[in-house]
């Protein structure tokens, strides 16, 4: 695996982990789940998580890593 692939995997894994942590920290301060602003912000955070996950998967694929899933449904 090329160094650039490993760097990309590390960076995208870090970005994905941070996106998830950001969502977790957001809920530390939420008091009203019915507030439309809360729902809007949560939707934005979920979208960032999805984008970060896709980037991480793309970096892993580009690096040529393939691991069978635990449940047998696929790879990554």
N, C-alpha and C positions, 0 to 999 in steps of 0.2 A: 504494500500500500504506500502510495506517495505521501510525503510529509504534508503536502497541501490538502490531501484528503483527510488525514488525521486532524489537522488544524481545523478544517471545516466541520468535522464531526464534533470536535470538542466545543467549538464556538456555537454551533447550532443546538447542541445538548444544553449548554449553559443558558442560551436564550430561551429554550423551551422551559427549563426549570425555573427561570426567573418569571416567565409568563404565568406559570402555575402559582408561584409564590405571591405574585402580585394579586391574583384572584383571591388567594387565601387571606392576605392582609386586608383586602377590600372588605371581606366578610367580618373581619375583626371589628369594623366600625359601623356595620349596618345594624339598624335597630328596627326598621320597618320594611319588610319584604314586599309590601304592597305599594310602596312609593314608586311612581313611574320613573323617577331619576335613578333609583336603585336598579330597576329592571333594565333601563337603557344602558347604564354603565356595565352591568353584568353581561349583557349581550355583547358589548364592545370587548370586554375581557375574554369572553369565550371565543370570539373571532380571532383575537390575538393568539390565544392558545392554539387554535386550529392551524393558523398560519405558521406558528413556530414549530408545531409538530410536523407539518408537511415539509418544512425546510430541513428539519432533523432527519426525517426519513429520506429525503432526496440526497442529503449528504452521506448517509449510510449506504444508500444504493450506489452512489457515485464511487464510494470507497470499496465497493465490491463485497461488503459484508452481508452474509445471509445466514440467519439462524432460524431453524424450525420453531414454530410457536409451541408453547407448552400444551395448548388445547388442541393442537393439530389442525388449526384453521388456516394456517398460512405461515408467512415469514415476518421478520422484523420483530 
